[in-house]
């Protein structure tokens, strides 16, 4: 296991144990030191959504999808966030991307 993944896991564990602010601060530091580590953005998106900050959740989910362009599920989540934000056009684009990835993976 890489040091980055170990750090990430430790922040997720902090979050699970109720140390939300500490976990988010750690993930933000990890994001700065390892900007290409996609899981950080995925977690930050989920935590922002749970905290009621949909705009921030969308921003992080978009970044996650940029870093993992072949993750159909990431686009599905992004689409759901767009639906909740009332952005139908972007939701449709994200779900279309998810479907395109799934079709490509089945070929």
For each residue, the residues with C-beta under 8 A, 3 or more apart:
1: 5 6 9
2: 5 6
3: 6 7
4: 7 8 30 34 37
5: 1 2 8 9 39
6: 1 2 3 9 10
7: 3 4 10 11 26 30
8: 4 5 11 12 27 30 37 39 40 43
9: 1 5 6 12 13
10: 6 7 13 14 26
11: 7 8 14 15 23 26 27 30 43
12: 8 9 15 16 23 43
13: 9 10 16 17
14: 10 11 17 19 22 23 26
15: 11 12 18 19 20 23 24 43 47
16: 12 13
17: 13 14
18: 15
19: 14 15 22 23
20: 15 23 24 47 51
21: 24 25
22: 14 19 25 26
23: 11 12 14 15 19 20 26 27 47
24: 15 20 21 27 28 44 47
25: 21 22 28 29
26: 7 10 11 14 22 23 29 30
27: 8 11 23 24 30 31 40 43 44 47
28: 24 25 31 32 44
29: 25 26 32 33
30: 4 7 8 11 26 27 33 34 37 40
31: 27 28 34 35 37 40 41 44
32: 28 29 35
33: 29 30
34: 4 30 31 37 40
35: 31 32
36: 67
37: 4 8 30 31 34 40
38: 41 42 64 67 68
39: 5 8 42 43
40: 8 27 30 31 34 37 43 44
41: 31 38 44 45 60 61 63 64 67
42: 38 39 45 46 60 61 64 74
43: 8 11 12 15 27 39 40 46 47
44: 24 27 28 31 40 41 47 48 56 60
45: 41 42 48 49 56 57 58 59 60 61 64 77 81
46: 42 43 49 50 57
47: 15 20 23 24 27 43 44 50 51
48: 44 45 51 53 54 56 57 60
49: 45 46 52 53 54 57 81
50: 46 47
51: 20 47 48
52: 49
53: 48 49 56 57
54: 48 49 57 58 81 84 85
55: 58 59 85
56: 44 45 48 53 59 60
57: 45 46 48 49 53 54 60 61 81
58: 45 54 55 61 62 78 81 82 85
59: 45 55 56 62 63
60: 41 42 44 45 48 56 57 63 64
61: 41 42 45 57 58 64 65 74 77 78 81
62: 58 59 65 66 78
63: 41 59 60 66 67
64: 38 41 42 45 60 61 67 68 71 74 78
65: 61 62 68 69 71 74 75 78 94 97
66: 62 63 69
67: 36 38 41 63 64
68: 38 64 65 71 74
69: 65 66
70: 101 105
71: 64 65 68 74 75 101
72: 75 76 98 99 101 102 105
73: 76 77 98
74: 42 61 64 65 68 71 77 78 98
75: 65 71 72 78 79 94 95 97 98 101
76: 72 73 79 80 94 95 98
77: 45 61 73 74 80 81
78: 58 61 62 64 65 74 75 81 82 94
79: 75 76 82 83 90 91 92 94 95 98
80: 76 77 83 84 91
81: 45 49 54 57 58 61 77 78 84 85
82: 58 78 79 85 87 88 90 91 94
83: 79 80 86 87 88 91
84: 54 80 81
85: 54 55 58 81 82
86: 83
87: 82 83 90 91
88: 82 83 91 92
89: 92 93
90: 79 82 87 93 94
91: 79 80 82 83 87 88 94 95
92: 79 88 89 95 96
93: 89 90 96 97
94: 65 75 76 78 79 82 90 91 97 98
95: 75 76 79 91 92 98 99
96: 92 93 99 100
97: 65 75 93 94 100 101
98: 72 73 74 75 76 79 94 95 101 102
99: 72 95 96 102 103
100: 96 97 103 104
101: 70 71 72 75 97 98 104 105
102: 72 98 99 105 106
103: 99 100 106 107
104: 100 101 107
105: 70 72 101 102
106: 102 103
107: 103 104
